[in-house]
Amino acid sequence: MVTETAMQARRKAAMTVLAHSDAAGIAECLGAIAVPAHEHLREPENGLVMVRGRIGGDGAPFNLGEATVSRAAVRLATGEVGFGYTLGRDLEKARMIALCDAMVQSHELADAVEANVLAPLRSSMLASRERQAAQAAATRVDFYTMVRGGG
C-alpha cells in the first residue's frame, strides 16, 4: 500500500480548494502576494475527459460521457513544477491553479500561499457550504408514523 507524503497531502488539499473556487476569487487572492518568475511548460488549453460512472456507486464501471476541462503546467524559476486542471473552459483559472500548485511546493512561498490564497478561499468555500446546508435544512420535513388507536 502506498502512503501519502506530507507534500502530496498539502498539494491535494490545495487542489481541492482551488478547484472549488471561482477564478475571480483566486485572482484576487493571488494579487496579495508577489508572483514569482515562471515559465509555461504547457500553455493553458481546453480538452475533453471521459467521465466514468458506476451503477449504484459500486457496480461495473461505464462511460457516462465527456466533460470539458482546462489544463496548464508551469515551472517556477526555482524549479518547482505545478499542474492545474479545472472543469469547464477557463484557461486563466487553470493557469492560476498550476501557479499555486508550484508555489505550494516551494519552501519559500508555501506559507504565503497558504495564508493569502488558500485560507481565504477555504473559509469562503466552507461558508458557502454551510449556507447551502442551512437552506436545505430549512425545507426539511420530518415524517413520522402515527400509531392507530389509543395507548
C-alpha positions as CSV (number, residue, x, y, z in Angstrom):
1,M,0.0,0.0,0.0
2,V,1.3,3.4,-0.9
3,T,1.2,6.1,1.8
4,E,0.7,9.7,1.1
5,T,3.6,12.0,1.9
6,A,3.1,15.4,3.6
7,M,3.8,17.2,0.3
8,Q,1.2,15.1,-1.5
9,A,-1.4,15.8,1.2
10,R,-0.6,19.5,1.1
11,R,-1.0,19.6,-2.7
12,K,-4.1,17.6,-2.6
13,A,-5.7,19.9,-0.1
14,A,-4.7,22.9,-2.1
15,M,-6.1,21.5,-5.3
16,T,-9.4,20.8,-3.6
17,V,-9.7,24.4,-2.5
18,L,-8.6,25.8,-5.8
19,A,-10.8,23.6,-8.0
20,H,-13.9,24.5,-6.0
21,S,-13.1,28.3,-6.1
22,D,-14.0,30.7,-8.8
23,A,-11.3,32.3,-11.0
24,A,-12.1,35.8,-9.7
25,G,-11.5,34.8,-6.1
26,I,-8.2,33.1,-6.9
27,A,-7.1,36.1,-8.9
28,E,-8.0,38.4,-6.1
29,C,-6.1,36.4,-3.5
30,L,-3.1,35.9,-5.8
31,G,-2.9,39.7,-6.1
32,A,-2.0,39.9,-2.4
33,I,1.4,38.1,-2.9
34,A,4.3,38.6,-5.3
35,V,4.0,36.0,-8.1
36,P,7.5,34.6,-8.8
37,A,9.1,34.3,-12.2
38,H,7.8,31.3,-14.0
39,E,7.5,29.7,-17.5
40,H,4.7,27.7,-19.1
41,L,5.6,24.1,-19.7
42,R,2.1,23.6,-21.1
43,E,0.2,26.6,-22.3
44,P,-3.4,26.6,-20.9
45,E,-5.6,24.6,-23.2
46,N,-9.1,23.1,-23.3
47,G,-9.8,19.5,-23.9
48,L,-12.2,16.6,-23.0
49,V,-12.0,13.9,-20.4
50,M,-14.2,10.8,-20.2
51,V,-16.4,10.7,-17.1
52,R,-16.9,7.2,-15.7
53,G,-19.7,6.1,-13.6
54,R,-20.8,3.0,-11.7
55,I,-24.3,1.6,-11.3
56,G,-25.3,2.0,-7.7
57,G,-21.9,3.5,-6.9
58,D,-20.1,0.2,-6.7
59,G,-21.2,-1.7,-9.8
60,A,-19.4,-2.2,-13.1
61,P,-17.9,1.0,-14.5
62,F,-19.3,2.5,-17.6
63,N,-18.6,5.7,-19.7
64,L,-21.1,8.3,-18.6
65,G,-20.0,10.9,-21.1
66,E,-17.4,13.6,-21.8
67,A,-16.6,16.7,-19.8
68,T,-14.7,19.8,-20.9
69,V,-11.6,20.6,-18.9
70,S,-8.9,23.2,-19.0
71,R,-5.3,22.3,-18.0
72,A,-1.9,24.1,-17.7
73,A,1.6,23.4,-16.4
74,V,4.1,25.9,-15.1
75,R,7.7,25.8,-13.7
76,L,9.0,28.3,-11.3
77,A,12.4,29.8,-11.7
78,T,13.5,27.8,-8.7
79,G,12.4,24.5,-10.4
80,E,9.1,23.6,-8.9
81,V,6.5,22.3,-11.4
82,G,2.8,22.9,-10.9
83,F,-0.2,21.5,-12.7
84,G,-3.7,22.9,-12.9
85,Y,-6.9,21.2,-14.1
86,T,-10.4,22.6,-13.8
87,L,-13.8,21.6,-15.2
88,G,-15.0,24.0,-17.9
89,R,-13.2,26.2,-20.3
90,D,-11.5,28.7,-18.0
91,L,-7.9,28.9,-19.3
92,E,-6.8,31.6,-16.8
93,K,-8.2,29.6,-13.8
94,A,-6.1,26.5,-15.0
95,R,-3.0,28.7,-15.2
96,M,-3.6,30.2,-11.7
97,I,-4.1,26.7,-10.2
98,A,-0.9,25.5,-11.8
99,L,1.0,28.5,-10.5
100,C,-0.5,28.0,-7.0
101,D,0.4,24.3,-7.1
102,A,4.0,25.1,-8.0
103,M,4.2,27.8,-5.2
104,V,2.8,25.3,-2.6
105,Q,5.8,23.1,-3.3
106,S,8.3,25.9,-2.7
107,H,9.6,26.2,0.8
108,E,9.9,30.0,0.5
109,L,6.4,30.5,-0.9
110,A,4.2,27.8,0.7
111,D,3.4,29.7,3.8
112,A,2.4,32.9,1.9
113,V,0.2,30.9,-0.5
114,E,-1.5,29.2,2.5
115,A,-2.1,32.4,4.4
116,N,-3.1,34.7,1.5
117,V,-4.7,32.4,-1.1
118,L,-5.8,29.0,0.3
119,A,-7.0,30.1,3.8
120,P,-9.4,32.8,2.5
121,L,-10.6,30.6,-0.3
122,R,-11.1,27.7,2.1
123,S,-13.1,29.8,4.5
124,S,-15.3,31.2,1.7
125,M,-15.9,27.6,0.4
126,L,-16.9,26.4,3.9
127,A,-19.2,29.3,4.4
128,S,-20.9,28.7,1.1
129,R,-21.4,25.0,2.0
130,E,-22.8,26.0,5.4
131,R,-25.2,28.4,3.7
132,Q,-26.4,25.7,1.3
133,A,-26.8,23.2,4.2
134,A,-28.9,25.8,6.1
135,Q,-31.1,26.4,3.1
136,A,-31.6,22.7,2.6
137,A,-32.3,22.2,6.4
138,A,-34.9,25.0,6.3
139,T,-37.0,22.9,3.8
140,R,-36.6,19.6,5.7
141,V,-39.8,17.8,6.6
142,D,-39.9,15.3,9.4
143,F,-42.3,12.4,8.7
144,Y,-43.3,10.0,11.5
145,T,-45.7,7.2,11.8
146,M,-48.7,7.7,14.0
147,V,-49.9,4.7,15.9
148,R,-53.5,3.8,15.4
149,G,-55.7,3.6,18.5
150,G,-55.1,4.9,21.9
151,G,-52.5,3.7,24.2
